[in-house]
Amino acid sequence: MTQTTKPASPGKPQAAVRWRWYHYYFLLALFDVVVIVAGFLLLQQTLSSYHRALKRLTSIHGRQQWIISLRLKVIDLNAPGNDVFETRRVDESRTRFAQMEDRLRRLLVREQEFEEDLSEFRAHVEKMVAEEGRIFDLLAPVEQEPTSPERLREALEAASVAMAGMDRAQANALNSLTELDQLLLMQTASLLKEYGSRLQRSAAAARYFGGAMVVILAGVFWYGRKLQRLHDEMLLHEQQVVAERRERLAAVGEVCSAVAHGIRNPLAAVSSSAQLVLGHAALDDAARRRVGDILAECRRLDQRITRLLNFAAVPLRAPEVYDLATVIEQAIHEVRPGLEERNLRLTREFDPPPLAVRGDRERMTQSIIELIANAMDHVPAGGSIHIACHRDLTRERTVILDIADDGPGIPEHARAHVFELFFTSKPQGTGIGLASVKRAVEFHGGTVCVVADGRPGAHVRITLPTV
């Protein structure tokens, strides 16, 4: 239902806008936008947290792999010092030892890359290297030249003492790496715990967002049902308006028919009497002109009554298929004498046939004649009227009929009323002709309107469905 609001009187504050049911839609749309934006922000935050955690885990994993490599290199560095007691090949063991030491030191270069303090580990490694080098120095003379059993025993005892120091240094170095590894494991556990809590918060927020989406869907369902009810009410209202309009038109038709028949009988008597007076009475020129005026007014009044009856009449003829271009040519043929009398030029532009429509050929012919005649009444002598009939390129099975002139045009305030019954801007007009045109076009399932294209003159467009 529509409500009318009265304009606020001067000097008084305007009343506050009342809350309507459709305002909930805007509130729902705003809530939907907020939820979507918050969801994107939450997703962005979760992804950023994931990338940060992944980067830190990758760094910790790289450090752990580096520590494992250091542990293996320390074990490999200790092996030549132990194996030399069995092999007694000091030079070969010393060469292996140099290779292992070189690999370990190249691996220690990455200390700055991982930002770790390995000073304690380096000290233990240096002590282990020193003790292992002492083992090689003690056993080298025994290998190079024969010696007594007592001297050999002393060298082996001293080398064993050095080996014990080497093993203690190795154990201390491995312990320092183990402590560092434990620290990295604690960092990993803390990181995973922190990320797990973030995921829990994200999951809780996701549940809230899920609930919000349920609310939004419920609101959309409610709004859809509201729109459906509003649509049904509008259709019902439209049907009621159409039914009331039909009833009013039927009542107008009955009134018009009664009035027309009531006027036509005395009008026929007046016309017959005037013709008898004009034909048999001896009249001077002035009286004869007056009687002729009476006959002319009677004929004009009879034409108006005929048009009124044609508007009120219900079409009884069955619709037929006909070529619109042929009907236009027939209408032009009917108005040709009037065009020549007023010195008007008429041009036409048609698409190739067929332009087939279904309806009442005679009523469409009279409608086109009415539109051309209406243009002829407003276009000054020497003016032009243009008729174009072409297929609509934007819609299938649709034809457009344009009738335009270069006259004064239709005022803007009158464009919406020119097809209303009894609306006219001519002093002697009845307001029936263009209303009859609209009724005939609607009988064909089409529309008629005034086109405001910015050019001078009037432009009427009829849109009809084609067969």
Buried (B, 14 or more C-beta within 10 A) or exposed (E): EEEEEEEEEEEEEEEEEEEEEEEBBEEBBEBBEEBBEBBEEBEEBBEEBBEBBEEBBEBBEEBBEBBEBBBEBBEBBBBBBBBBBEEEBBEEBBEBBEEBBEBBBEBBEBBEEBEBEBEBBBBBBEBBBEBBBBBBBBBBEBBEEEBEEEEBEBBBEBBEBBBEBBBBBBBBBBEBBEEBBEEBEEBBEEBEEBBEEBBEBBEEBBEEBEEBBEBBEEBBEBBEEBEEEEEEEEEEEEEEEEEEEEEEBEEBBEEBBEBBEEBBEEBEEBBEEBBEBBEEEEEEEEEBEEBEEBBEBBEEBBEBBEBBBBBBEEEEEEBEEBBBBBBBBBBBEBBEEBBEEBEBEBEBEBBEEBBEBBBBBBBBBBBBBBBBBBBBEBBEEEBBBBBBBBBBEEEEEBBBBBBBBBBEBBEEEEBEBBBEBEBBEEEEBBBBBBBBBBBBBEBBEBEBBBEEEEEEBBBBBBBBBBE
